[in-house]
Amino acid sequence: MLELKRVDLSEIDMAIAIIEGAKTHLKEQGVNQWQNGYPNNNSIKEDILNNRGYFIIEEGNILGYVCIDYAGEKAYDDLKGNWSLDKDYVLVHRMAFAGESRGKKLSTEAFQLVENLSKEKNINYFRIDTAVDNLKMRHILEKNNFKYCGVISYDDGERLAYDKSFE
C-alpha cells in the first residue's frame, strides 16, 4: 500500500535523483518536457522548504516524488480554455517515479493519496498540466478521469491543462 511522506531537507539528494532519472526517461521517449534545466535543485529545495515535497513510499521504500501544492499556480489564471470550477484546488507538479517503479500503474494510487490528503484540507478539486508531447502522462490523466480544459503558457512552452472534481 502506497503512502505519502513529506521530504526532509536532508533527503533532497534522493528527491533530485528521482527527478533526474525522470528527465532521462522523458528524453529517451522523445518528450521535450523537463529538458531545459527545470525542475532543478532549487525547485526541489523550494518544494521541501514550503512543505510541498513528498515521497511516494511503500513499506518504507521510496518509489517516487511529487510536489503537492495548495497555493495555486499563477499560470493557471491565464488558461486558454475553461476550468470546470472556480474554487480552491490541489495542484500536482513534478510527479516522478524511480526507474524500477515506472510502468507499475502507481500514478493512479498516487493521485488517490493526493485526493485523500486534500479531503483532509476540505479541498475536492484537482488541477494539473502536462506537456503536449507527454503522451504517457496524458493517458494517465484521462484514465484517472481528469478532463481536458485548455492550454497553459509557461516560459518554456505550452502545456495541456486538466482538472477533476472528487468527493
N, C-alpha and C positions, 0 to 999 in steps of 0.2 A: 504494500500500500504506500503510495507516494505521500510525502508531506512537504510543507514549506518550512524553511529555516532561514531566518534573517542572517545575512552575511555579516561577519565581523571584519573590521578593517584588517585584522591580522590574517584573514583568509583571502585577501584581494588577489593574490597570485593565482589561486585556484580559479577564481571567477574569470580573470583575464585569460587564463589558459583555455577555458571553455569557449570564450568569445573568439579567441584567435583560431581555435580549431574550427569553429563555425564559419569564420571568414574564409578559411581554406576550403571547406566543404562547399560553400556557395560558389566560390571561384571555379572549383572543379566541375560544377554543374552549369557553368556559364552564366551565373546570376551575378549581376553587377552590384547588388546590394552589399554594403559594408566593405567596399573595395577601395575607398578613398581615405582610409585612416580612422573612420568612425565605425563603430564605437572604439574609443581608446581608453587608456588607463585613467584619464581624468573623468570620462563618462562614468566608468565603473566606480571610481572613488566617490564621485558625487552621489551616485545611487546609494552607496553604503552609508555615507555621512548623513544622508537625508532619510535613512531607514526605508529605502525603496528597493534595495538589492536583496534578493532571496535565492537560496539554493533550492533546487528541487531534489529531494533525497528519498531514498528507500532503504530502510533498515540501516541507517547511518551512512550509506554510500551516496556520494554526491553524483547526481546524474545530469544536472543542468543548472542553468542560471536564468533568472528573469528579473526585470525591473517592474515592480507593481506600483503605479503612481495614481494618487487621488487628487493631485493638484491641478490636473488639466494640462492640455498641450496647446500653446498659443497658435500653432499652425492649423489646428482644428477649427479655429474661428473663421478661417477663410476657405472653408470647404467649397469646392466647385461641385455642387450637388446638394443633397439634403440629408441631415441626420434624422433618424426616426423620432427621436425625442430631444427635448431641451431640458436636461436635468443633470444633476451631478453624476459622474461616471468614474469607473475604474478604467485605467489605461495600462496596457502592457507594452513595454518596449524591450528590446534585446533578449527575447526568449531564445535560448540556445541549449542544445544538449551535447554532452560529451560524446565522442566518436562511437563508443561501444553502446551508447544508449539511443542512438539515432535509428529510425526505422521500426521502432517498437510501439508506435502509436501512443507515446507518452504525452503528447501535446493535449489530447483530449482530457486526460486526467489532470494535467497541469492547469488547463483552463477551468476545470471544475474546482480545483483548490483555490484559484483566484476568486471565483464566484463565491465560494463558501466564506473566504476571508472578507469579501466585500459585503456580504449579507450581514456579517457581524458589525459592520460600519453603516448599516442601513442604506447601502448602495446596491441597486439591482439593474444597473445599466452599464454596458461594456462598449468601449470604442477602441479601435486598433487600426493600424495601417501596415501595408507591406509593399514592397517593390513590385512594379508591373511584371517584371520577368521572374519573380519568385513564385513559380507555378506550384511548388510543393506547399508553401505556406497558404497560398490562395485556396488550394484544395482543402487543407486542414481547416481553414476558416469556414468555408462553405459546408464542410462535413459537420462542423460544430454549430451550425445554424446562425452564423453571422450573415448579415445582409449587406450587400454592396451599397454604398451611399454616395460615392463620388470620388473626387481626386483632391489630394492634398499636395501642396508645393513646399518643398524644402530647398535649401541651398544647392543640394546635390541632385535635385531632380524631383519628379513627381512620384507619389505613392497612391495606391488604391486604399480608400478608407472603407471600413466596415463597422457595423455596430450590432448590438444584440441586447435585448432585454431579457432578464431572467428572474425567476422567483425563488 
